[in-house]
């Protein structure tokens, strides 16, 4: 049995993210010591204000959070009950996330309003 076959997909972390243009990167999940992680989806939910104008968000690790999914348009999320499930759309990810990697979101063109939302990071965590 492979390391992944014995693990179930789950919510690895949840947190509040800042999504207004110019807010910068918000980290939601840090891979624990001795672990690796595969991120399968991100859910952005319950924004505090309209995300209109937010046409370019990046997700991943590093200073620009651009290693998992880039150029995500959240501008259609205008209601406080809205949510969006984001996947990597069958794209090849160059590597799994290693211990200490900080997964989050960064705006390239964020929302016009001062908005926050809940962000769930979904995936697998396994021993390195």
C-alpha positions in Angstrom: 0.0 0.0 0.0 1.4 3.4 -1.0 1.7 6.2 1.5 -1.3 8.0 -0.1 -3.6 4.9 -0.2 -3.8 4.9 3.5 -4.7 8.6 3.8 -8.1 10.3 3.1 -8.6 13.6 1.5 -9.6 16.2 4.2 -9.6 19.8 5.1 -6.0 20.5 6.0 -6.6 24.0 7.3 -9.1 26.8 7.3 -8.5 30.5 7.8 -9.6 34.0 7.0 -8.0 35.6 4.0 -7.7 39.3 2.9 -8.8 39.7 -0.7 -8.8 43.5 -1.4 -6.4 44.7 -4.1 -3.0 45.3 -2.5 -3.5 43.2 0.6 -0.6 40.8 -0.3 -0.3 37.1 0.6 -2.3 35.4 3.3 -1.0 32.0 4.5 -3.6 29.5 5.6 -1.7 26.2 5.8 1.9 25.3 6.7 3.0 21.7 6.0 4.0 20.2 9.4 7.5 18.9 10.1 8.1 15.4 8.7 5.1 15.6 6.3 4.4 16.3 2.7 1.1 17.5 1.3 -0.8 17.3 -2.0 -3.4 20.1 -2.3 -6.5 18.9 -4.3 -8.8 21.9 -3.9 -9.4 25.2 -2.2 -12.7 26.6 -1.2 -13.3 30.3 -0.9 -16.5 31.0 1.0 -18.7 33.6 2.8 -16.9 36.8 1.7 -17.6 39.8 3.9 -18.1 42.0 0.9 -18.4 41.7 -2.9 -15.3 40.5 -4.6 -16.1 42.5 -7.7 -12.9 43.6 -9.4 -11.0 40.6 -8.0 -10.0 39.0 -11.3 -6.6 37.7 -10.6 -5.7 35.7 -7.5 -2.8 33.2 -7.1 -2.7 30.1 -4.8 0.3 28.2 -3.6 3.5 28.7 -1.6 6.4 31.1 -1.9 6.2 34.9 -1.8 3.9 35.1 -4.7 1.7 32.1 -3.9 1.9 31.0 -7.5 2.9 27.4 -7.4 -0.5 25.7 -7.4 -3.0 27.7 -9.4 -2.7 31.2 -10.9 -5.0 33.8 -12.4 -8.2 32.7 -10.5 -11.1 35.1 -11.1 -13.2 35.5 -7.9 -15.1 38.6 -9.2 -18.4 36.8 -9.6 -18.6 36.3 -5.8 -20.8 39.2 -4.9 -23.0 37.7 -2.1 -22.0 36.9 1.4 -23.3 33.3 1.1 -21.3 32.7 -2.1 -18.6 30.0 -2.3 -16.2 28.7 -5.0 -14.4 25.4 -5.2 -11.1 25.8 -7.0 -9.1 22.9 -8.4 -6.0 22.6 -10.5 -8.1 21.4 -13.5 -6.0 18.3 -14.2 -2.8 20.4 -14.4 0.5 18.8 -13.6 1.9 20.3 -10.3 5.7 20.3 -10.4 6.1 18.9 -6.9 4.3 18.1 -3.8 4.5 20.6 -0.9 7.2 19.9 1.6 7.4 20.4 5.4 7.5 24.1 6.1 5.9 25.2 2.8 3.3 27.9 3.4 0.2 27.6 1.2 -2.0 30.7 0.8 -3.5 33.2 -1.6 -2.2 36.5 -3.0 -4.0 39.1 -5.1 -2.5 40.3 -8.3 -5.8 42.2 -9.0 -7.8 41.8 -5.8 -11.3 43.0 -5.0 -12.2 46.6 -5.1 -13.9 46.4 -1.7 -12.2 45.7 1.6 -13.2 42.1 1.7 -12.2 39.0 3.6 -13.4 35.4 3.2 -13.0 32.0 4.7 -10.5 29.7 2.8 -10.4 25.9 3.2 -7.3 24.0 2.0 -8.3 20.5 1.0 -5.9 17.6 0.3 -3.7 14.8 1.6 -0.9 14.9 4.2 1.5 12.0 4.5 4.8 11.1 6.0 7.9 12.5 4.2 
